[in-house]
Amino acid sequence: MNPLPLLKAANPPVINLHCGISRLKREMVLALKGAGVPTVSSSEPLLSRLHLILDAPLGWALWRSLELEGQSKVVVSDNPCPEYRLDLLESEPLALLHDVSVTDIVLMLRGEKCASVRLPYTPLSTTERLTLKLIAMDYSNDSIARLRGVETQTVKNVVRNLYQKLYLKTRLQAAHYYFGNWHLLKGWTPPPHVALPEEMSS
């Protein structure tokens, strides 16, 4: 991705911060204001607004991004799941930032640091990705079949294939995998395409 010189524009946008954890949101607002980044609450009318979405708790940014579809937004997520990050990219954010500090975020908004993110790789097909997402959202096989307009056995075949590709065994494991709760995947060995977070690989 290219740099995001948003705060250097003639009419720089005010940041509208979104976060599912109130204390973290308050701390982030103070940090941004301390760095000279203007912020605004959701209730204030403003034409030039950039939505900064923090993925906390993990999984929260997915729903918020969908609610802000078509609006200018930058998403920050430390979820290591490549399929989840690909789903976030489908909401077309200006940038998807991963493993960044508050300083990094400010520098990227100022265009002083490049917001480059490598496109996540997944061995899953589009259908398998959708099925993984729906499993994580607690859809049953029957519900997925009705949603897709296919037989339940077809869904079971897809589930079996994605489990094999991701080295998963249960729906609970699939949900933990998708939402980035990898520390709860006891005994799980990640497939070759998946990079473990540093705290799990050490």
C-alpha positions in Angstrom: 0.0 0.0 0.0 1.0 3.6 -0.5 1.7 6.1 2.4 -1.4 7.7 3.9 -0.7 11.4 4.0 -4.1 12.1 5.5 -3.1 14.6 8.2 -1.0 16.7 5.6 -4.0 17.3 3.3 -5.4 20.8 2.9 -8.4 19.8 5.0 -7.1 16.9 7.1 -9.8 14.6 8.4 -10.6 14.3 12.1 -10.2 10.8 13.5 -13.2 9.0 14.8 -11.9 6.2 16.9 -13.8 2.9 17.2 -12.9 0.2 19.8 -14.9 -2.4 21.6 -13.0 -1.9 24.9 -13.8 1.4 26.6 -10.6 1.7 28.6 -8.4 1.0 25.6 -10.4 3.5 23.5 -9.9 6.2 26.2 -6.2 5.5 26.3 -5.9 5.6 22.5 -7.8 8.9 22.3 -5.4 10.5 24.8 -2.4 9.1 23.0 -3.6 10.5 19.6 -4.4 13.9 21.1 -1.0 13.9 22.7 0.5 13.4 19.3 -1.5 16.3 17.9 -4.0 14.1 16.0 -7.5 15.6 16.2 -10.2 13.2 17.3 -14.0 13.4 17.5 -16.8 11.4 19.0 -19.3 9.4 16.9 -22.2 11.8 17.7 -20.5 15.0 16.4 -21.5 15.9 12.8 -18.4 16.2 10.6 -17.9 15.9 6.9 -14.2 15.2 6.8 -13.9 12.1 9.1 -11.6 9.1 9.1 -12.7 6.1 11.0 -9.8 4.4 12.9 -11.0 0.9 14.0 -9.1 -1.0 16.6 -9.8 -4.7 16.6 -10.3 -5.1 20.3 -11.6 -7.4 21.4 -10.4 -9.6 18.6 -13.1 -10.0 16.0 -14.8 -6.7 16.9 -13.4 -4.8 13.8 -15.1 -7.2 11.4 -18.6 -6.2 12.5 -17.7 -2.5 12.8 -16.1 -2.4 9.3 -19.3 -3.8 7.8 -21.3 -1.1 9.6 -19.0 1.5 8.1 -19.1 0.1 4.6 -18.3 2.8 2.0 -16.7 5.2 4.5 -13.1 6.1 4.8 -11.5 3.9 7.4 -8.2 2.4 8.6 -8.3 -0.9 10.5 -5.7 -2.0 13.1 -5.8 -5.7 14.0 -3.3 -8.0 15.6 -5.4 -11.1 14.7 -2.9 -13.5 13.1 -5.5 -15.4 11.2 -4.9 -14.8 7.4 -8.5 -15.7 6.5 -9.8 -13.1 9.1 -7.5 -10.4 7.7 -8.7 -11.2 4.2 -12.3 -10.7 5.3 -11.3 -7.4 6.9 -9.8 -6.3 3.5 -13.1 -7.0 1.8 -14.6 -4.0 3.6 -12.1 -1.9 1.5 -10.2 0.0 4.3 -7.6 2.6 3.2 -5.2 0.4 5.1 -5.1 -2.7 7.3 -2.4 -2.3 9.9 -0.9 -5.2 11.7 1.5 -5.4 14.7 1.9 -1.6 14.9 2.4 0.9 17.8 0.6 4.1 18.5 3.6 5.9 17.1 3.5 3.8 13.9 -0.2 4.7 13.5 0.4 8.4 13.8 3.4 8.3 11.4 1.3 6.4 8.9 -1.6 8.9 9.2 0.9 11.7 8.6 2.4 9.9 5.6 5.8 9.7 7.3 5.8 6.0 7.3 4.5 3.6 4.6 1.5 1.5 5.6 2.6 -1.5 3.7 0.9 -4.8 4.5 1.5 -8.0 2.6 -1.7 -9.6 1.3 -2.4 -12.6 3.6 -2.2 -16.0 1.9 -4.7 -18.8 2.5 -5.0 -22.3 0.9 -8.8 -22.1 1.4 -11.2 -21.6 -1.5 -13.7 -18.8 -1.4 -16.4 -21.3 -0.3 -14.2 -22.7 2.4 -13.3 -19.2 3.7 -17.0 -18.3 4.0 -17.7 -21.6 5.7 -14.9 -21.0 8.2 -16.3 -17.5 9.0 -19.8 -18.8 9.5 -18.6 -21.6 11.7 -16.8 -19.0 13.8 -20.1 -17.1 14.0 -21.8 -20.3 15.4 -23.7 -21.3 12.3 -24.6 -24.9 12.2 -24.1 -27.0 9.0 -27.8 -26.9 8.3 -27.9 -23.1 8.7 -24.9 -22.8 6.4 -26.6 -25.1 3.8 -29.8 -23.0 3.9 -27.8 -19.8 3.5 -25.8 -21.1 0.6 -28.7 -23.0 -1.0 -26.9 -26.3 -1.0 -27.3 -29.7 0.7 -26.0 -30.2 4.2 -23.7 -33.0 3.1 -22.1 -30.5 0.7 -21.3 -28.2 3.7 -20.0 -31.2 5.6 -17.6 -32.0 2.8 -16.4 -28.3 2.8 -15.9 -28.4 6.5 -13.9 -31.6 6.3 -11.7 -30.1 3.6 -11.0 -26.8 5.5 -10.3 -28.7 8.7 -7.7 -30.8 6.8 -6.0 -27.7 5.3 -5.9 -25.8 8.7 -5.1 -28.9 10.9 -8.2 -28.3 12.9 -10.5 -30.9 14.5 -13.6 -29.2 15.9 -15.9 -26.2 15.4 -14.6 -24.7 18.6 -11.0 -24.9 17.3 -12.2 -23.3 14.1 -13.7 -20.4 16.0 -10.6 -19.9 18.1 -8.5 -20.1 14.9 -10.6 -17.5 13.0 -10.8 -15.0 15.8 -7.1 -15.2 16.7 -7.4 -17.0 20.0 -4.6 -19.3 19.1 -3.3 -19.6 22.7 -6.5 -21.7 23.3 -5.6 -24.2 20.5 -3.9 -26.7 22.8 -1.7 -29.1 20.9 -2.5 -27.4 17.6 0.3 -27.5 15.0 -0.2 -24.7 12.4 -0.1 -25.5 8.7 2.9 -24.3 6.7 1.2 -21.1 5.4 0.5 -19.8 8.9 3.0 -17.7 10.8 2.7 -18.0 14.6 2.8 -14.7 16.6 6.1 -14.2 18.4 4.7 -14.9 21.9 3.6 -18.4 20.7 6.7 -19.2 18.7 9.2 -18.5 21.4 
